[in-house]
Amino acid sequence: MDKRLLFLASGMFALGTDSFVVAGILAPVAASLHISVSLAGQMVTIYALSYALLSPVIAAAAANWPRKQLLLAGLAVFVLGNVITAIAPNIELVLASRFLAGLGAAMFSPTATAAGAALVPAEQRGRALAIVVAGLSSATALGAPLGTYIGGLFDWRATMWFVSAIGALAFIGLATLLPAIPTPPAVSLKRRLEPLGDARVLLTLLTTGLVYSGVFLVYTYISLVFDRATGGNGSVLSALLLTFGVASLAGNLLGGRLTDRFGNRPIINIAIIVLVVDFVLLPWTSASLPTAAVALVVWGVAGWGMIVPQQHRLIGTAPSAAPLLLGLNAMALYIGVSMSGLLGGAVIKLVNAHSLGLVSAVFIGTALFVAEAAQRRIAGSTPPAAAVAG
């Protein structure tokens, strides 16, 4: 296997781990810094918001940068942000460092996927993209559980050093092995945001934002939601996160296969309905380890099974603008993640963490109506044969 692609994938693995692992260490962070878990949850908010809002800005502003330089600069900023998090004495500096890490992720992630495709012949690009993106998806299955386990074994700062080390390893590998990559044609920020003027695109992106606001409303505070099942044991929590991660990978693969066979509409709608039922039951299923594991498997399969059909729907609206649309979908997802930290913190203060599933179900259920509105717009703007296929 091409080592260059593996180091790109390891960079994506570091970014993904940083996104997901904080949920597993919120309670230790809060105890260490003498703050509430709700405030600690804003670590997720700041990182995700920084990544979401800065990705299109960086892509436009750094359009003329050499690709290798941009990748290495992104990893350097990302590692620096995580090192500062690991040594920060207070929450103010922690939150500032999370913004910095998000900036690094915004510089690296979109560039890495394009670089992976540029490194190989045209007939191997699909495989190359799969390898690079696998780094991000495997962070859910491996990075977050391992980082949570390390945090339980030592402390939460060790988890952040772990993330920093992966990013540094990717930096060294890419600095050594990555050749110069041609700079693609510049695309202005206005052009990148242009698809938002299309109601079909906007409604589809709103679906993504609502679903993943609901999904991450619980995930961000997963250690509190499942505390009755884990008994506060970090090793048990990491095992649950591993279960969730494996189910998420399976859901991603299954979502792609089912979308190819049945089109995107039934897969999106069924996934949303399954998630609503799963989250409505969460106040009860999260109370014991066996039912918690089942709930997480259902959540992982349905939640991550939605990503491919959502991408499929977006690309179908304007195939020639696929890269821009996929970038906007990632932005919508991370905006949803950032909102979850804020909303979840408010719910915990007003009610309790065990009620988060019910609030999540409202967001996800609303997404079903938005998804159907998007489908009606798409069906009304395409020839009948194409509408049936979607």
C-alpha positions in Angstrom: 0.0 0.0 0.0 1.2 3.5 -0.8 2.8 5.0 2.3 2.0 8.5 1.3 -1.7 7.6 1.4 -1.3 6.0 4.7 0.2 9.1 6.2 -2.6 11.2 4.8 -5.0 8.7 6.3 -3.2 8.9 9.7 -3.6 12.7 9.6 -7.4 12.2 9.0 -7.4 9.7 11.8 -5.9 12.3 14.2 -8.5 14.9 13.2 -11.4 12.4 13.6 -10.1 11.2 16.9 -9.9 14.8 18.1 -13.5 15.3 17.1 -14.9 12.3 18.9 -12.6 11.5 21.8 -13.5 14.6 23.9 -16.9 13.1 24.6 -15.3 10.2 26.5 -13.2 12.5 28.7 -15.6 15.3 29.6 -16.1 14.3 33.2 -12.3 14.1 34.0 -11.8 17.4 32.2 -14.5 19.1 34.3 -13.1 17.6 37.6 -9.5 18.6 36.8 -10.4 22.2 35.8 -13.1 22.6 38.5 -15.8 23.5 36.0 -19.2 22.0 35.1 -19.5 19.2 32.5 -21.7 21.6 30.4 -18.8 24.1 30.2 -16.3 21.3 29.4 -18.7 20.3 26.6 -17.9 23.6 24.8 -14.6 22.0 23.8 -16.6 20.1 21.2 -18.5 23.2 20.2 -15.4 25.4 19.6 -13.5 22.7 17.7 -16.5 21.8 15.5 -17.5 25.4 14.8 -13.9 26.4 14.0 -13.6 23.6 11.5 -17.0 24.2 9.9 -16.8 27.9 9.4 -13.1 28.1 8.5 -12.9 25.2 6.0 -14.4 27.2 3.0 -12.6 30.3 4.1 -9.2 28.6 4.2 -9.9 26.7 1.0 -10.5 30.1 -0.8 -7.8 32.1 1.0 -5.1 29.5 0.5 -6.1 28.5 -3.0 -2.6 29.4 -4.4 -0.6 27.8 -1.6 1.5 24.7 -2.6 -0.6 21.7 -1.5 2.2 20.0 0.5 2.9 23.3 2.4 -0.8 23.7 3.2 -1.0 20.1 4.5 2.0 20.4 6.7 1.0 23.9 8.0 -2.5 22.4 8.9 -1.0 19.5 10.8 1.5 21.8 12.6 -1.3 24.1 13.7 -3.5 21.1 14.7 -0.7 19.5 16.8 0.1 22.8 18.4 -3.5 23.3 19.4 -3.7 19.8 21.0 -0.4 20.3 22.8 -1.7 23.5 24.3 -4.9 21.7 25.3 -2.8 19.0 27.0 -0.9 21.5 29.2 -3.6 24.3 29.6 -4.2 25.2 33.3 -7.7 26.6 32.8 -10.7 26.3 30.6 -10.1 29.6 28.8 -6.9 28.4 27.4 -8.4 25.0 26.7 -11.2 26.6 24.6 -8.7 28.8 22.7 -6.6 25.8 21.9 -9.7 23.9 20.6 -10.2 26.8 18.2 -6.6 26.5 17.0 -6.9 22.7 16.6 -10.1 23.3 14.5 -8.2 25.8 12.3 -5.6 23.2 11.6 -8.2 20.6 10.8 -9.9 23.1 8.4 -6.5 23.5 6.6 -5.7 19.8 6.4 -8.9 17.8 5.8 -10.2 19.1 2.5 -6.7 19.3 1.1 -5.9 15.8 2.1 -8.7 14.2 0.1 -7.8 16.2 -3.0 -4.1 15.3 -2.5 -4.9 11.6 -2.2 -6.6 11.7 -5.6 -3.8 13.6 -7.2 -1.1 11.1 -6.1 -2.4 8.2 -8.1 -3.5 7.5 -11.7 -7.1 8.3 -12.6 -8.2 4.6 -12.5 -7.0 4.3 -8.9 -8.5 7.5 -7.5 -11.5 5.8 -5.9 -9.3 3.4 -4.0 -7.0 6.3 -2.9 -10.0 8.4 -1.6 -11.3 5.4 0.2 -7.9 4.9 2.0 -7.7 8.6 3.0 -11.3 8.8 4.2 -11.0 5.5 6.0 -8.6 7.4 8.4 -11.5 9.6 9.4 -14.1 6.9 9.7 -11.8 4.6 11.6 -11.4 7.3 14.2 -14.9 6.5 15.4 -14.2 2.8 15.7 -10.7 2.9 17.1 -9.4 6.4 17.9 -12.2 7.5 20.3 -12.3 4.2 22.3 -8.5 4.1 22.5 -8.2 7.7 23.5 -11.0 7.2 26.1 -9.2 4.1 27.5 -5.9 6.1 27.7 -7.7 8.8 29.6 -9.1 6.3 32.0 -5.7 4.6 32.4 -3.8 7.8 33.0 -5.7 11.1 32.8 -7.4 13.3 30.1 -4.2 15.1 29.3 -2.6 11.8 28.2 -5.5 11.5 25.7 -4.6 14.9 24.2 -0.9 13.9 24.0 -2.0 10.7 22.2 -3.9 12.8 19.6 -0.9 15.2 19.3 1.5 12.2 18.7 -0.7 10.8 15.9 -0.7 14.2 14.2 3.1 14.6 14.6 3.7 11.2 13.1 1.6 12.1 10.1 3.5 15.4 9.8 6.9 13.6 9.8 5.7 11.0 7.2 4.2 13.6 4.8 7.2 15.9 5.2 9.5 13.0 4.3 7.5 11.2 1.6 5.0 13.6 0.0 6.1 15.0 -3.3 5.1 18.4 -4.7 1.4 18.3 -5.8 0.0 20.6 -8.5 -2.1 23.4 -7.1 -5.7 23.1 -8.4 -7.5 26.1 -10.0 -8.6 28.7 -7.4 -12.2 28.8 -6.4 -13.5 31.9 -4.6 -15.4 31.9 -1.4 -18.4 33.3 -3.2 -18.3 30.4 -5.7 -18.0 27.9 -2.9 -21.1 29.2 -1.1 -23.1 29.7 -4.3 -25.0 26.4 -4.1 -26.7 27.7 -0.9 -28.9 29.7 -3.1 -30.5 26.5 -4.4 -33.5 25.5 -2.2 -32.9 21.8 -2.9 -29.3 22.1 -1.6 -30.2 24.3 1.3 -33.0 21.9 2.5 -30.7 18.9 2.1 -28.0 20.6 4.1 -30.5 21.6 6.8 -31.5 17.9 7.0 -27.9 17.0 7.7 -27.5 19.8 10.3 -30.7 18.8 12.2 -29.9 15.1 12.2 -26.4 15.5 13.5 -27.3 18.2 16.0 -29.6 15.5 17.5 -27.1 12.7 17.2 -24.2 14.6 18.7 -26.4 16.2 21.4 -26.2 12.8 23.1 -22.7 11.8 21.8 -21.0 14.9 23.3 -22.3 14.0 26.7 -22.2 10.2 26.3 -20.3 9.6 29.5 -23.2 11.2 31.4 -26.0 9.7 29.4 -24.7 6.2 29.9 -23.3 6.6 33.4 -25.8 4.1 34.9 -24.6 1.5 32.4 -20.9 2.1 32.8 -20.9 2.8 36.5 -18.5 5.6 35.8 -15.8 3.1 34.6 -13.7 4.5 31.8 -12.9 1.1 30.4 -16.5 0.1 30.1 -17.2 3.5 28.4 -14.4 2.8 25.9 -15.9 -0.6 25.2 -19.2 1.0 24.5 -17.6 3.5 22.2 -15.8 0.7 20.4 -19.2 -1.0 19.9 -20.6 2.3 18.6 -17.6 2.8 16.3 -17.8 -0.6 14.7 -21.6 -0.2 14.2 -20.9 3.2 12.6 -18.4 1.7 10.1 -20.9 -1.0 9.2 -23.7 1.5 8.8 -21.6 3.6 6.5 -20.9 0.6 4.2 -24.5 -0.6 4.4 -25.9 2.9 3.7 -23.8 3.0 0.4 -25.0 -0.5 -0.7 -28.6 0.2 0.1 -28.5 3.6 -1.6 -27.2 2.1 -4.8 -30.0 -0.5 -4.7 -33.1 1.5 -3.5 -32.1 5.2 -4.0 -31.5 7.8 -1.4 -35.1 8.7 -0.3 -36.1 5.5 1.5 -32.7 5.1 3.2 -32.8 8.6 4.5 -36.3 8.4 5.8 -35.9 4.9 7.4 -32.7 6.0 9.1 -34.3 9.1 10.5 -37.3 7.1 11.8 -35.1 4.4 13.4 -33.0 7.1 15.1 -36.1 8.9 16.5 -37.4 5.6 18.0 -33.9 4.8 19.4 -33.4 8.2 21.0 -37.0 8.3 22.5 -36.2 5.0 24.2 -32.7 6.1 25.4 -33.7 7.3 28.9 -34.6 3.7 29.6 -32.2 1.7 27.4 -29.2 3.7 28.7 -29.8 2.4 32.2 -28.2 -1.0 31.8 -25.2 -2.3 29.9 -26.9 -4.9 27.6 -29.7 -2.5 26.4 -27.2 0.4 26.2 -25.0 -1.7 23.8 -28.1 -2.5 21.6 -29.1 1.2 21.6 -25.6 2.2 20.5 -25.5 -0.4 17.7 -28.8 0.8 16.3 -27.6 4.4 16.7 -24.3 3.8 14.9 -25.8 1.9 12.0 -28.7 4.4 11.4 -26.7 7.5 12.2 -23.7 6.9 10.0 -25.8 5.0 7.4 -27.3 8.4 6.5 -24.1 10.0 5.3 -23.9 8.3 1.9 -27.5 8.8 0.9 -27.3 12.5 1.9 -24.2 12.9 -0.2 -25.9 11.0 -3.0 -28.9 13.3 -2.9 -26.7 16.4 -2.9 -24.6 15.3 -5.9 -27.8 14.4 -7.8 -28.8 18.1 -7.6 -25.7 19.3 -9.5 -23.2 16.6 -10.4 -20.7 19.1 -11.8 -20.5 20.8 -8.4 -20.0 17.6 -6.4 -16.8 18.7 -4.6 -18.4 22.0 -3.5 -21.6 20.3 -2.4 -19.7 17.6 -0.3 -17.7 20.4 1.3 -20.9 22.2 2.3 -22.4 18.9 3.6 -19.3 18.4 5.9 -19.7 22.0 7.0 -23.4 21.4 7.8 -22.5 18.3 9.8 -19.9 20.1 11.9 -22.2 23.0 12.5 -24.7 20.4 13.8 -21.9 19.0 16.1 -21.1 22.5 17.4 -24.7 23.2 18.2 -25.0 20.0 20.1 -22.4 21.1 22.7 -24.3 24.3 23.4 -27.8 22.8 23.4 -26.8 19.7 25.4 -25.1 21.8 28.0 -28.3 23.9 28.4 -30.5 20.7 28.6 -28.3 19.2 31.3 -28.6 22.4 33.4 -32.4 22.6 33.0 -33.3 18.9 33.3 -30.7 16.1 33.4 -28.4 14.2 31.0 -30.7 11.2 30.9 -33.3 13.3 29.1 -31.0 14.3 26.2 -32.3 11.5 24.0 -35.8 13.0 24.1 -34.5 16.4 23.0 -32.4 14.7 20.3 -35.5 12.9 19.0 -37.2 16.3 18.4 -34.4 17.6 16.2 -34.0 14.3 14.3 -37.8 14.0 13.8 -38.0 17.6 12.4 -35.3 16.6 9.9 -37.8 14.0 8.4 -40.1 16.8 7.3 -37.2 18.9 6.0 -35.9 15.9 4.1 -39.3 15.3 2.5 -39.5 19.0 1.5 -36.0 18.6 -0.1 -37.2 15.5 -2.0 -40.3 17.4 -3.3 -38.1 20.2 -4.6 -35.7 17.7 -6.3 -38.5 15.7 -7.8 -40.1 18.9 -9.2 -36.9 20.0 -10.9 -35.8 16.8 -12.5 -37.2 14.6 -15.3 -39.6 11.9 -14.1 -37.1 9.1 -14.7 -34.4 10.8 -12.6 -36.9 11.6 -9.9 -37.9 8.0 -9.5 -34.3 6.9 -9.4 -33.6 9.2 -6.4 
